[in-house]
């Protein structure tokens, strides 16, 4: 559970930095790229998590909450500390 939280915290921060960097060059590409990469991360984590862990429904709910909370903290923390020059 802690690993999922930390992983998503880091991924959220990296995604924001990457999207900001791309949006500084091409705004539309950064926005679309952020959505596509974010969706890909969610899909990959769900698929790998199900194959590796075989969680019950209750465990999956807890993992989703930990992942979402970590990602939100990573995104919000990065947005508050790094300001893009758009």
ABEGO torsion letter per residue (X at the ends): XAAAAAAAAAAAAAAAAAAAAAAAABAAAAAAAAAAAAAAAAAAAAAAAAAAAGBBAAAAAAAAAAAAAAAAAAAAAAAAABBBBX
